[in-house]
């Protein structure tokens, strides 16, 4: 495995990533601008500031999960002073393949939190458990992938999930709570 510090140096800054987005930029920014942490959550995250943690984030602008998870993480990173670097999944498969979901899936986003020495501290992604359950349940109702109606059914599913992700703050809270729980283990 390549040194995570070396990887970190190769990534895009948050602003470079956002400005490079061709899909979902407006939705990501809408969530970022609407989502806020409460005072106790911000105070808890302030305890992480002295650790000078950093994060490598595997993502892609077309990904609905990234669209909703990343703005929540960005707010969390702001409070914890976690410096971030972004990696477009398909351009960095050698990094992505070190963080496969269930050992097989290149699901994104994946957030890899590292310390100053480049050691992995924790990872998070691609979804909070409540969202994983919801997505799995809704996907189970789709027709077989080989069925002629699959493509249209999947398109409707993706639109419904995108609406949920952008308009239902409950999903943001699920994400926030799961990321905070993961980060609390590092204190």
N, CA, C and O atoms as a DFTB+ gen file, in Angstrom:
748 C
 N C O
     1  1       0.847      -1.187       0.000
     2  2       0.000       0.000       0.000
     3  2       0.887       1.243       0.000
     4  3       1.829       1.356       0.785
     5  1       0.566       2.163      -0.891
     6  2       1.335       3.409      -0.960
     7  2       1.065       4.236       0.293
     8  3      -0.041       4.220       0.832
     9  1       2.065       4.942       0.742
    10  2       1.963       5.806       1.904
    11  2       0.785       6.770       1.721
    12  3       0.682       7.448       0.698
    13  1      -0.097       6.821       2.718
    14  2      -1.278       7.679       2.606
    15  2      -0.912       9.157       2.595
    16  3      -1.667       9.970       2.061
    17  1       0.233       9.523       3.175
    18  2       0.687      10.916       3.060
    19  2       0.982      11.260       1.598
    20  3       0.652      12.349       1.129
    21  1       1.601      10.326       0.893
    22  2       1.880      10.562      -0.527
    23  2       0.584      10.689      -1.315
    24  3       0.473      11.534      -2.204
    25  1      -0.387       9.858      -0.994
    26  2      -1.688       9.974      -1.650
    27  2      -2.308      11.333      -1.359
    28  3      -2.809      12.002      -2.263
    29  1      -2.271      11.736      -0.097
    30  2      -2.904      12.990       0.304
    31  2      -2.391      14.153      -0.546
    32  3      -3.161      15.020      -0.961
    33  1      -1.099      14.158      -0.795
    34  2      -0.493      15.250      -1.570
    35  2      -0.996      15.295      -3.009
    36  3      -0.919      16.340      -3.655
    37  1      -1.509      14.180      -3.521
    38  2      -1.960      14.102      -4.911
    39  2      -3.415      14.531      -5.099
    40  3      -3.853      14.734      -6.231
    41  1      -4.169      14.673      -4.008
    42  2      -5.602      14.905      -4.120
    43  2      -5.982      16.339      -4.433
    44  3      -5.174      17.259      -4.315
    45  1      -7.224      16.503      -4.830
    46  2      -7.791      17.825      -5.078
    47  2      -8.231      18.460      -3.760
    48  3      -8.723      17.763      -2.872
    49  1      -8.060      19.751      -3.627
    50  2      -8.619      20.444      -2.469
    51  2     -10.143      20.413      -2.576
    52  3     -10.689      20.100      -3.634
    53  1     -10.814      20.732      -1.499
    54  2     -12.271      20.769      -1.507
    55  2     -12.772      21.697      -2.608
    56  3     -13.686      21.354      -3.357
    57  1     -12.169      22.860      -2.695
    58  2     -12.656      23.861      -3.650
    59  2     -12.357      23.443      -5.086
    60  3     -13.173      23.673      -5.979
    61  1     -11.207      22.838      -5.316
    62  2     -10.890      22.351      -6.660
    63  2     -11.878      21.257      -7.055
    64  3     -12.337      21.216      -8.197
    65  1     -12.209      20.367      -6.109
    66  2     -13.179      19.317      -6.401
    67  2     -14.546      19.924      -6.735
    68  3     -15.148      19.585      -7.754
    69  1     -15.027      20.812      -5.879
    70  2     -16.350      21.407      -6.110
    71  2     -16.384      22.149      -7.445
    72  3     -17.339      22.012      -8.209
    73  1     -15.348      22.930      -7.723
    74  2     -15.327      23.698      -8.975
    75  2     -15.210      22.799     -10.204
    76  3     -15.603      23.198     -11.301
    77  1     -14.674      21.590     -10.032
    78  2     -14.545      20.667     -11.167
    79  2     -15.824      19.882     -11.430
    80  3     -15.943      19.229     -12.467
    81  1     -16.776      19.934     -10.513
    82  2     -17.989      19.129     -10.627
    83  2     -18.817      19.555     -11.840
    84  3     -19.057      20.742     -12.062
    85  1     -19.246      18.567     -12.613
    86  2     -20.121      18.809     -13.754
    87  2     -21.534      18.310     -13.486
    88  3     -22.473      18.685     -14.188
    89  1     -21.684      17.464     -12.468
    90  2     -22.975      16.892     -12.096
    91  2     -23.158      17.093     -10.594
    92  3     -22.205      16.937      -9.830
    93  1     -24.348      17.430     -10.173
    94  2     -24.729      17.503      -8.751
    95  2     -24.061      18.616      -7.951
    96  3     -24.224      18.655      -6.731
    97  1     -23.321      19.517      -8.579
    98  2     -22.669      20.588      -7.818
    99  2     -23.700      21.435      -7.076
   100  3     -23.531      21.732      -5.894
   101  1     -24.772      21.824      -7.776
   102  2     -25.782      22.667      -7.151
   103  2     -26.442      21.964      -5.971
   104  3     -26.716      22.597      -4.951
   105  1     -26.700      20.662      -6.097
   106  2     -27.335      19.910      -5.011
   107  2     -26.383      19.762      -3.821
   108  3     -26.798      19.918      -2.672
   109  1     -25.126      19.466      -4.089
   110  2     -24.137      19.359      -3.018
   111  2     -24.046      20.686      -2.256
   112  3     -24.030      20.698      -1.025
   113  1     -23.987      21.786      -2.980
   114  2     -23.880      23.095      -2.330
   115  2     -25.161      23.465      -1.583
   116  3     -25.097      24.079      -0.518
   117  1     -26.320      23.101      -2.129
   118  2     -27.583      23.360      -1.419
   119  2     -27.594      22.647      -0.071
   120  3     -27.963      23.236       0.945
   121  1     -27.187      21.377      -0.064
   122  2     -27.147      20.631       1.205
   123  2     -26.136      21.262       2.140
   124  3     -26.427      21.464       3.319
   125  1     -24.946      21.580       1.631
   126  2     -23.919      22.200       2.469
   127  2     -24.453      23.491       3.109
   128  3     -24.229      23.735       4.295
   129  1     -25.146      24.299       2.337
   130  2     -25.638      25.580       2.844
   131  2     -26.815      25.443       3.804
   132  3     -27.062      26.341       4.609
   133  1     -27.541      24.335       3.729
   134  2     -28.690      24.130       4.617
   135  2     -28.355      23.326       5.872
   136  3     -29.025      23.462       6.896
   137  1     -27.330      22.500       5.795
   138  2     -27.006      21.595       6.908
   139  2     -26.150      22.310       7.945
   140  3     -25.179      22.987       7.609
   141  1     -26.527      22.148       9.209
   142  2     -25.754      22.748      10.296
   143  2     -25.653      21.783      11.469
   144  3     -26.550      20.977      11.713
   145  1     -24.568      21.883      12.170
   146  2     -24.348      21.109      13.382
   147  2     -24.821      21.931      14.565
   148  3     -24.762      23.160      14.535
   149  1     -25.295      21.252      15.619
   150  2     -25.690      22.006      16.801
   151  2     -24.460      22.265      17.687
   152  3     -23.388      21.706      17.455
   153  1     -24.628      23.097      18.676
   154  2     -23.496      23.525      19.518
   155  2     -22.789      22.352      20.207
   156  3     -21.559      22.300      20.173
   157  1     -23.510      21.405      20.832
   158  2     -22.797      20.278      21.455
   159  2     -21.998      19.444      20.444
   160  3     -20.915      18.955      20.767
   161  1     -22.521      19.280      19.237
   162  2     -21.788      18.536      18.212
   163  2     -20.525      19.288      17.810
   164  3     -19.462      18.687      17.654
   165  1     -20.640      20.592      17.645
   166  2     -19.458      21.386      17.280
   167  2     -18.411      21.321      18.390
   168  3     -17.219      21.187      18.113
   169  1     -18.848      21.415      19.630
   170  2     -17.898      21.349      20.754
   171  2     -17.197      19.995      20.801
   172  3     -15.996      19.926      21.063
   173  1     -17.934      18.929      20.550
   174  2     -17.317      17.592      20.539
   175  2     -16.284      17.496      19.419
   176  3     -15.221      16.905      19.603
   177  1     -16.592      18.072      18.269
   178  2     -15.655      18.037      17.145
   179  2     -14.419      18.889      17.413
   180  3     -13.343      18.601      16.889
   181  1     -14.561      19.914      18.206
   182  2     -13.412      20.756      18.546
   183  2     -12.343      19.961      19.286
   184  3     -11.167      20.322      19.249
   185  1     -12.741      18.881      19.959
   186  2     -11.776      18.021      20.650
   187  2     -10.832      17.330      19.674
   188  3      -9.745      16.902      20.060
   189  1     -11.240      17.219      18.412
   190  2     -10.398      16.588      17.400
   191  2      -9.376      17.557      16.800
   192  3      -8.401      17.121      16.187
   193  1      -9.584      18.840      16.965
   194  2      -8.715      19.824      16.317
   195  2      -7.227      19.626      16.601
   196  3      -6.423      19.705      15.673
   197  1      -6.832      19.370      17.853
   198  2      -5.397      19.197      18.116
   199  2      -4.766      17.981      17.424
   200  3      -3.546      17.918      17.274
   201  1      -5.586      17.027      17.007
   202  2      -5.064      15.824      16.353
   203  2      -4.585      16.094      14.928
   204  3      -3.850      15.286      14.358
   205  1      -4.993      17.220      14.349
   206  2      -4.591      17.599      12.983
   207  2      -4.860      16.458      11.996
   208  3      -4.005      16.092      11.190
   209  1      -6.061      15.918      12.087
   210  2      -6.442      14.824      11.193
   211  2      -6.640      15.347       9.773
   212  3      -6.902      16.527       9.543
   213  1      -6.502      14.419       8.837
   214  2      -6.725      14.737       7.427
   215  2      -7.578      13.625       6.847
   216  3      -7.691      12.549       7.433
   217  1      -8.182      13.886       5.689
   218  2      -9.045      12.872       5.088
   219  2      -8.828      12.792       3.583
   220  3      -8.755      13.804       2.886
   221  1      -8.728      11.565       3.112
   222  2      -8.720      11.273       1.679
   223  2     -10.135      10.815       1.346
   224  3     -10.670       9.920       1.999
   225  1     -10.738      11.423       0.337
   226  2     -12.130      11.144       0.024
   227  2     -12.234      10.651      -1.411
   228  3     -11.941      11.377      -2.361
   229  1     -12.658       9.405      -1.544
   230  2     -12.902       8.810      -2.868
   231  2     -14.333       9.138      -3.265
   232  3     -15.270       8.865      -2.515
   233  1     -14.501       9.724      -4.447
   234  2     -15.798      10.245      -4.829
   235  2     -15.935      10.335      -6.338
   236  3     -15.018       9.981      -7.080
   237  1     -17.083      10.809      -6.782
   238  2     -17.338      11.159      -8.185
   239  2     -18.566      12.055      -8.193
   240  3     -19.496      11.845      -7.415
   241  1     -18.574      13.046      -9.062
   242  2     -19.663      14.024      -9.041
   243  2     -21.014      13.442      -9.450
   244  3     -22.047      14.009      -9.097
   245  1     -21.040      12.335     -10.178
   246  2     -22.288      11.718     -10.609
   247  2     -22.964      10.901      -9.508
   248  3     -24.119      10.500      -9.655
   249  1     -22.260      10.655      -8.423
   250  2     -22.739       9.753      -7.376
   251  2     -23.703      10.462      -6.412
   252  3     -23.341      11.449      -5.770
   253  1     -24.925       9.944      -6.324
   254  2     -25.919      10.513      -5.417
   255  2     -25.525      10.402      -3.958
   256  3     -25.796      11.308      -3.171
   257  1     -24.883       9.294      -3.587
   258  2     -24.437       9.154      -2.200
   259  2     -23.373      10.189      -1.867
   260  3     -23.387      10.760      -0.777
   261  1     -22.457      10.435      -2.784
   262  2     -21.445      11.474      -2.554
   263  2     -22.105      12.843      -2.453
   264  3     -21.709      13.671      -1.633
   265  1     -23.110      13.078      -3.289
   266  2     -23.804      14.358      -3.296
   267  2     -24.371      14.693      -1.918
   268  3     -24.356      15.856      -1.515
   269  1     -24.867      13.699      -1.194
   270  2     -25.476      13.950       0.112
   271  2     -24.477      13.782       1.266
   272  3     -24.546      14.526       2.245
   273  1     -23.567      12.832       1.170
   274  2     -22.634      12.575       2.277
   275  2     -21.549      13.635       2.397
   276  3     -21.193      14.045       3.501
   277  1     -21.026      14.077       1.261
   278  2     -19.878      14.990       1.319
   279  2     -20.192      16.347       1.940
   280  3     -19.370      16.840       2.713
   281  1     -21.327      16.981       1.653
   282  2     -21.556      18.265       2.316
   283  2     -21.717      18.125       3.832
   284  3     -21.341      19.022       4.586
   285  1     -22.273      17.004       4.269
   286  2     -22.377      16.757       5.712
   287  2     -20.967      16.603       6.285
   288  3     -20.642      17.202       7.310
   289  1     -20.131      15.799       5.622
   290  2     -18.763      15.625       6.099
   291  2     -17.984      16.943       6.041
   292  3     -17.170      17.213       6.924
   293  1     -18.216      17.755       5.028
   294  2     -17.509      19.035       4.920
   295  2     -17.783      19.913       6.139
   296  3     -16.868      20.547       6.666
   297  1     -19.030      19.951       6.585
   298  2     -19.372      20.730       7.792
   299  2     -18.654      20.154       9.011
   300  3     -18.127      20.898       9.839
   301  1     -18.638      18.832       9.113
   302  2     -17.961      18.170      10.232
   303  2     -16.468      18.472      10.173
   304  3     -15.858      18.803      11.190
   305  1     -15.887      18.359       8.998
   306  2     -14.453      18.630       8.828
   307  2     -14.119      20.082       9.180
   308  3     -13.062      20.360       9.747
   309  1     -15.023      21.005       8.842
   310  2     -14.800      22.414       9.196
   311  2     -14.609      22.567      10.699
   312  3     -13.689      23.255      11.142
   313  1     -15.468      21.935      11.479
   314  2     -15.418      22.072      12.942
   315  2     -14.241      21.325      13.555
   316  3     -13.658      21.793      14.533
   317  1     -13.886      20.178      13.001
   318  2     -12.793      19.366      13.549
   319  2     -11.435      19.769      12.967
   320  3     -10.401      19.222      13.351
   321  1     -11.447      20.724      12.041
   322  2     -10.242      21.161      11.322
   323  2      -9.547      19.986      10.629
   324  3      -8.328      19.830      10.692
   325  1     -10.367      19.172       9.968
   326  2      -9.847      18.049       9.188
   327  2      -9.597      18.552       7.770
   328  3     -10.529      18.925       7.058
   329  1      -8.337      18.557       7.373
   330  2      -7.987      18.961       6.012
   331  2      -8.344      17.814       5.071
   332  3      -8.096      16.650       5.385
   333  1      -8.921      18.139       3.927
   334  2      -9.427      17.099       3.033
   335  2      -8.788      17.165       1.651
   336  3      -8.382      18.226       1.177
   337  1      -8.712      15.986       1.019
   338  2      -8.300      15.871      -0.371
   339  2      -9.251      14.891      -1.049
   340  3      -9.644      13.875      -0.476
   341  1      -9.602      15.220      -2.262
   342  2     -10.608      14.483      -3.012
   343  2      -9.975      13.754      -4.188
   344  3      -9.096      14.280      -4.870
   345  1     -10.444      12.526      -4.409
   346  2      -9.917      11.663      -5.464
   347  2     -11.088      11.123      -6.266
   348  3     -11.978      10.476      -5.714
   349  1     -11.092      11.386      -7.563
   350  2     -12.133      10.859      -8.424
   351  2     -11.904       9.356      -8.563
   352  3     -10.862       8.911      -9.044
   353  1     -12.889       8.597      -8.138
   354  2     -12.750       7.145      -8.036
   355  2     -12.121       6.509      -9.269
   356  3     -11.124       5.796      -9.161
   357  1     -12.696       6.763     -10.434
   358  2     -12.259       6.053     -11.633
   359  2     -10.874       6.474     -12.116
   360  3     -10.281       5.803     -12.961
   361  1     -10.365       7.563     -11.592
   362  2      -8.998       7.997     -11.923
   363  2      -7.970       7.471     -10.927
   364  3      -6.765       7.623     -11.128
   365  1      -8.457       6.848      -9.845
   366  2      -7.566       6.389      -8.768
   367  2      -7.977       5.002      -8.278
   368  3      -8.159       4.782      -7.081
   369  1      -8.119       4.078      -9.214
   370  2      -8.580       2.736      -8.841
   371  2      -7.581       2.017      -7.947
   372  3      -7.975       1.157      -7.159
   373  1      -6.299       2.346      -8.051
   374  2      -5.322       1.704      -7.165
   375  2      -5.560       2.096      -5.712
   376  3      -5.337       1.283      -4.815
   377  1      -6.007       3.323      -5.460
   378  2      -6.398       3.724      -4.103
   379  2      -7.771       3.136      -3.767
   380  3      -7.962       2.576      -2.688
   381  1      -8.711       3.264      -4.681
   382  2     -10.074       2.769      -4.449
   383  2     -10.064       1.290      -4.090
   384  3     -10.777       0.870      -3.179
   385  1      -9.276       0.508      -4.785
   386  2      -9.284      -0.936      -4.572
   387  2      -8.730      -1.351      -3.210
   388  3      -8.828      -2.518      -2.833
   389  1      -8.157      -0.416      -2.481
   390  2      -7.730      -0.687      -1.101
   391  2      -8.897      -0.511      -0.118
   392  3      -8.789      -0.879       1.051
   393  1     -10.019       0.059      -0.606
   394  2     -11.158       0.379       0.266
   395  2     -12.478      -0.109      -0.323
   396  3     -13.475       0.613      -0.316
   397  1     -12.476      -1.328      -0.827
   398  2     -13.679      -1.891      -1.417
   399  2     -14.725      -2.174      -0.335
   400  3     -14.397      -2.628       0.761
   401  1     -15.967      -1.902      -0.659
   402  2     -17.067      -2.219       0.246
   403  2     -17.356      -3.707       0.125
   404  3     -17.523      -4.225      -0.979
   405  1     -17.414      -4.383       1.244
   406  2     -17.634      -5.838       1.292
   407  2     -16.585      -6.598       0.483
   408  3     -16.834      -7.714       0.027
   409  1     -15.419      -5.993       0.309
   410  2     -14.324      -6.646      -0.375
   411  2     -14.470      -6.752      -1.887
   412  3     -13.599      -7.308      -2.556
   413  1     -15.579      -6.216      -2.437
   414  2     -15.819      -6.379      -3.868
   415  2     -16.294      -5.128      -4.591
   416  3     -16.064      -4.989      -5.792
   417  1     -16.947      -4.226      -3.891
   418  2     -17.630      -3.109      -4.545
   419  2     -16.851      -1.796      -4.429
   420  3     -16.342      -1.451      -3.363
   421  1     -16.771      -1.088      -5.531
   422  2     -16.128       0.227      -5.551
   423  2     -17.144       1.319      -5.197
   424  3     -17.210       2.355      -5.858
   425  1     -17.921       1.074      -4.162
   426  2     -18.947       2.017      -3.724
   427  2     -18.290       3.270      -3.143
   428  3     -17.266       3.196      -2.464
   429  1     -18.895       4.403      -3.423
   430  2     -18.392       5.685      -2.944
   431  2     -19.541       6.497      -2.367
   432  3     -20.705       6.234      -2.672
   433  1     -19.224       7.476      -1.541
   434  2     -17.899       7.931      -1.165
   435  2     -17.290       7.072      -0.063
   436  3     -17.992       6.436       0.723
   437  1     -15.989       7.077      -0.036
   438  2     -15.221       6.473       1.049
   439  2     -14.343       7.580       1.616
   440  3     -13.630       8.265       0.883
   441  1     -14.406       7.739       2.924
   442  2     -13.618       8.751       3.614
   443  2     -12.576       8.020       4.460
   444  3     -12.922       7.246       5.352
   445  1     -11.314       8.271       4.174
   446  2     -10.211       7.648       4.900
   447  2      -9.554       8.739       5.736
   448  3      -8.950       9.664       5.194
   449  1      -9.671       8.631       7.043
   450  2      -9.099       9.629       7.951
   451  2      -7.711       9.159       8.364
   452  3      -7.519       8.020       8.790
   453  1      -6.745      10.070       8.226
   454  2      -5.354       9.741       8.562
   455  2      -4.793      10.757       9.554
   456  3      -5.305      11.866       9.704
   457  1      -3.720      10.335      10.227
   458  2      -3.015      11.251      11.122
   459  2      -1.875      11.931      10.363
   460  3      -1.718      11.731       9.158
   461  1      -1.094      12.723      11.061
   462  2      -0.006      13.475      10.427
   463  2       1.093      12.574       9.869
   464  3       1.802      12.961       8.939
   465  1       1.237      11.382      10.428
   466  2       2.253      10.450       9.944
   467  2       1.762       9.652       8.728
   468  3       2.523       8.886       8.137
   469  1       0.503       9.832       8.365
   470  2      -0.045       9.108       7.223
   471  2      -0.644       7.767       7.574
   472  3      -0.929       6.962       6.688
   473  1      -0.841       7.514       8.867
   474  2      -1.455       6.261       9.302
   475  2      -2.975       6.403       9.262
   476  3      -3.532       7.425       9.664
   477  1      -3.623       5.368       8.776
   478  2      -5.082       5.357       8.762
   479  2      -5.600       5.327      10.195
   480  3      -5.182       4.495      11.000
   481  1      -6.515       6.245      10.502
   482  2      -7.118       6.331      11.822
   483  2      -8.488       5.655      11.813
   484  3      -8.828       4.911      12.733
   485  1      -9.265       5.917      10.773
   486  2     -10.576       5.301      10.613
   487  2     -11.051       5.514       9.185
   488  3     -10.486       6.317       8.442
   489  1     -12.083       4.793       8.815
   490  2     -12.708       4.986       7.499
   491  2     -14.216       5.067       7.690
   492  3     -14.770       4.567       8.669
   493  1     -14.855       5.706       6.733
   494  2     -16.317       5.793       6.735
   495  2     -16.819       5.726       5.301
   496  3     -16.174       6.228       4.380
   497  1     -17.972       5.102       5.125
   498  2     -18.644       5.117       3.838
   499  2     -19.041       3.723       3.420
   500  3     -18.628       2.738       4.031
   501  1     -19.827       3.643       2.398
   502  2     -20.368       4.707       1.570
   503  2     -21.694       5.287       2.054
   504  3     -22.133       6.324       1.558
   505  1     -22.351       4.611       3.041
   506  2     -23.651       5.106       3.515
   507  2     -23.810       4.874       5.006
   508  3     -23.203       3.973       5.584
   509  1     -24.643       5.710       5.616
   510  2     -25.083       5.459       6.990
   511  2     -25.978       4.215       6.985
   512  3     -26.652       3.954       5.988
   513  1     -25.997       3.453       8.067
   514  2     -26.773       2.202       8.089
   515  2     -28.253       2.387       7.738
   516  3     -28.830       1.554       7.038
   517  1     -28.865       3.465       8.216
   518  2     -30.287       3.693       7.926
   519  2     -30.521       3.903       6.432
   520  3     -31.507       3.421       5.875
   521  1     -29.607       4.626       5.792
   522  2     -29.738       4.836       4.349
   523  2     -29.441       3.557       3.587
   524  3     -30.079       3.276       2.572
   525  1     -28.486       2.785       4.061
   526  2     -28.181       1.504       3.415
   527  2     -29.414       0.605       3.435
   528  3     -29.745      -0.030       2.435
   529  1     -30.082       0.558       4.570
   530  2     -31.293      -0.250       4.707
   531  2     -32.385       0.250       3.761
   532  3     -33.049      -0.547       3.100
   533  1     -32.568       1.560       3.699
   534  2     -33.582       2.151       2.830
   535  2     -33.281       1.877       1.351
   536  3     -34.170       1.482       0.597
   537  1     -32.034       2.086       0.944
   538  2     -31.642       1.851      -0.446
   539  2     -31.808       0.369      -0.801
   540  3     -32.341       0.043      -1.862
   541  1     -31.361      -0.513       0.070
   542  2     -31.480      -1.954      -0.175
   543  2     -32.939      -2.360      -0.329
   544  3     -33.286      -3.134      -1.221
   545  1     -33.781      -1.838       0.537
   546  2     -35.214      -2.169       0.493
   547  2     -35.833      -1.672      -0.816
   548  3     -36.591      -2.399      -1.459
   549  1     -35.514      -0.446      -1.207
   550  2     -36.092       0.106      -2.444
   551  2     -35.518      -0.572      -3.685
   552  3     -36.237      -0.782      -4.662
   553  1     -34.241      -0.913      -3.656
   554  2     -33.642      -1.605      -4.811
   555  2     -34.229      -3.002      -4.985
   556  3     -34.317      -3.512      -6.102
   557  1     -34.630      -3.615      -3.873
   558  2     -35.182      -4.970      -3.952
   559  2     -36.485      -5.000      -4.742
   560  3     -36.902      -6.062      -5.204
   561  1     -37.121      -3.871      -4.899
   562  2     -38.384      -3.793      -5.637
   563  2     -38.175      -3.546      -7.130
   564  3     -39.131      -3.557      -7.906
   565  1     -36.925      -3.324      -7.527
   566  2     -36.636      -3.110      -8.946
   567  2     -36.734      -4.430      -9.709
   568  3     -36.489      -5.496      -9.144
   569  1     -37.090      -4.361     -10.985
   570  2     -37.089      -5.587     -11.787
   571  2     -35.660      -6.104     -11.977
   572  3     -34.695      -5.383     -11.725
   573  1     -35.536      -7.332     -12.413
   574  2     -34.239      -7.929     -12.693
   575  2     -33.469      -7.053     -13.680
   576  3     -34.059      -6.446     -14.574
   577  1     -32.145      -6.993     -13.513
   578  2     -31.312      -6.146     -14.378
   579  2     -31.427      -6.476     -15.850
   580  3     -31.184      -5.617     -16.697
   581  1     -31.795      -7.708     -16.169
   582  2     -31.933      -8.131     -17.562
   583  2     -33.306      -7.787     -18.141
   584  3     -33.510      -7.871     -19.352
   585  1     -34.243      -7.400     -17.279
   586  2     -35.605      -7.096     -17.746
   587  2     -35.613      -5.800     -18.561
   588  3     -34.856      -4.876     -18.262
   589  1     -36.461      -5.728     -19.585
   590  2     -36.493      -4.536     -20.437
   591  2     -36.876      -3.262     -19.680
   592  3     -36.457      -2.170     -20.063
   593  1     -37.655      -3.387     -18.626
   594  2     -38.102      -2.207     -17.875
   595  2     -37.114      -1.773     -16.782
   596  3     -37.350      -0.781     -16.093
   597  1     -36.011      -2.514     -16.623
   598  2     -35.059      -2.202     -15.551
   599  2     -34.498      -0.789     -15.682
   600  3     -34.496      -0.037     -14.708
   601  1     -34.032      -0.425     -16.846
   602  2     -33.365       0.863     -17.029
   603  2     -34.276       2.012     -16.602
   604  3     -33.838       2.905     -15.878
   605  1     -35.512       2.002     -17.032
   606  2     -36.456       3.068     -16.673
   607  2     -36.787       3.015     -15.182
   608  3     -36.880       4.054     -14.529
   609  1     -36.964       1.813     -14.647
   610  2     -37.260       1.669     -13.218
   611  2     -36.103       2.178     -12.364
   612  3     -36.314       2.822     -11.336
   613  1     -34.878       1.882     -12.800
   614  2     -33.719       2.351     -12.048
   615  2     -33.620       3.874     -12.110
   616  3     -33.252       4.513     -11.124
   617  1     -33.943       4.451     -13.250
   618  2     -33.922       5.911     -13.402
   619  2     -34.896       6.561     -12.412
   620  3     -34.555       7.552     -11.765
   621  1     -36.094       6.011     -12.296
   622  2     -37.090       6.517     -11.345
   623  2     -36.572       6.358      -9.912
   624  3     -36.688       7.276      -9.100
   625  1     -36.002       5.192      -9.608
   626  2     -35.416       4.947      -8.285
   627  2     -34.354       5.999      -7.955
   628  3     -34.357       6.560      -6.860
   629  1     -33.449       6.266      -8.896
   630  2     -32.369       7.236      -8.681
   631  2     -32.934       8.642      -8.458
   632  3     -32.430       9.386      -7.616
   633  1     -33.968       9.004      -9.202
   634  2     -34.586      10.327      -9.029
   635  2     -35.252      10.436      -7.653
   636  3     -35.160      11.470      -6.991
   637  1     -35.917       9.368      -7.234
   638  2     -36.564       9.370      -5.918
   639  2     -35.526       9.482      -4.805
   640  3     -35.721      10.229      -3.846
   641  1     -34.436       8.750      -4.928
   642  2     -33.387       8.820      -3.910
   643  2     -32.743      10.208      -3.902
   644  3     -32.455      10.743      -2.831
   645  1     -32.517      10.786      -5.056
   646  2     -31.940      12.125      -5.137
   647  2     -32.848      13.140      -4.451
   648  3     -32.368      14.016      -3.732
   649  1     -34.153      13.026      -4.666
   650  2     -35.100      13.927      -3.995
   651  2     -35.049      13.748      -2.489
   652  3     -35.037      14.722      -1.737
   653  1     -35.020      12.499      -2.057
   654  2     -34.931      12.232      -0.621
   655  2     -33.647      12.834      -0.055
   656  3     -33.672      13.512       0.972
   657  1     -32.536      12.584      -0.725
   658  2     -31.240      13.066      -0.253
   659  2     -31.191      14.586      -0.168
   660  3     -30.584      15.129       0.755
   661  1     -31.808      15.272      -1.100
   662  2     -31.696      16.733      -1.135
   663  2     -32.777      17.433      -0.331
   664  3     -32.608      18.599       0.028
   665  1     -33.883      16.759      -0.037
   666  2     -35.009      17.446       0.590
   667  2     -35.378      16.942       1.978
   668  3     -36.193      17.568       2.658
   669  1     -34.806      15.840       2.412
   670  2     -35.186      15.271       3.707
   671  2     -34.024      15.368       4.694
   672  3     -33.094      14.562       4.645
   673  1     -34.080      16.350       5.585
   674  2     -32.985      16.506       6.555
   675  2     -32.782      15.294       7.468
   676  3     -31.734      15.170       8.103
   677  1     -33.768      14.406       7.539
   678  2     -33.590      13.187       8.350
   679  2     -32.417      12.377       7.822
   680  3     -31.635      11.835       8.603
   681  1     -32.289      12.289       6.508
   682  2     -31.169      11.531       5.942
   683  2     -29.841      12.208       6.295
   684  3     -28.843      11.528       6.531
   685  1     -29.826      13.523       6.332
   686  2     -28.595      14.241       6.715
   687  2     -28.217      13.916       8.159
   688  3     -27.039      13.757       8.481
   689  1     -29.235      13.818       9.029
   690  2     -28.967      13.489      10.427
   691  2     -28.432      12.070      10.574
   692  3     -27.546      11.827      11.394
   693  1     -28.955      11.136       9.796
   694  2     -28.438       9.766       9.837
   695  2     -26.955       9.754       9.464
   696  3     -26.138       9.104      10.115
   697  1     -26.635      10.483       8.412
   698  2     -25.238      10.559       7.949
   699  2     -24.372      11.201       9.022
   700  3     -23.332      10.661       9.397
   701  1     -24.803      12.344       9.509
   702  2     -24.061      13.074      10.545
   703  2     -23.810      12.180      11.750
   704  3     -22.678      12.075      12.223
   705  1     -24.864      11.535      12.250
   706  2     -24.724      10.714      13.450
   707  2     -23.748       9.564      13.240
   708  3     -22.967       9.241      14.135
   709  1     -23.788       8.948      12.068
   710  2     -22.887       7.825      11.804
   711  2     -21.438       8.296      11.664
   712  3     -20.521       7.645      12.166
   713  1     -21.233       9.415      10.989
   714  2     -19.861       9.944      10.866
   715  2     -19.347      10.371      12.236
   716  3     -18.200      10.087      12.579
   717  1     -20.183      11.052      13.025
   718  2     -19.740      11.473      14.361
   719  2     -19.393      10.260      15.227
   720  3     -18.403      10.284      15.957
   721  1     -20.195       9.212      15.149
   722  2     -19.914       7.993      15.913
   723  2     -18.567       7.403      15.496
   724  3     -17.794       6.954      16.343
   725  1     -18.289       7.403      14.203
   726  2     -17.011       6.883      13.692
   727  2     -15.860       7.742      14.198
   728  3     -14.842       7.215      14.648
   729  1     -16.015       9.056      14.128
   730  2     -14.927       9.943      14.562
   731  2     -14.728       9.921      16.070
   732  3     -13.606      10.113      16.540
   733  1     -15.783       9.692      16.837
   734  2     -15.654       9.635      18.292
   735  2     -14.705       8.541      18.735
   736  3     -14.077       8.641      19.789
   737  1     -14.603       7.491      17.924
   738  2     -13.708       6.384      18.261
   739  2     -12.241       6.801      18.187
   740  3     -11.368       6.100      18.701
   741  1     -11.966       7.946      17.545
   742  2     -10.575       8.387      17.405
   743  2     -10.118       9.261      18.582
   744  3      -8.931       9.561      18.717
   745  1     -11.069       9.663      19.426
   746  2     -10.718      10.552      20.552
   747  2     -10.121       9.741      21.686
   748  3      -9.761      10.299      22.723
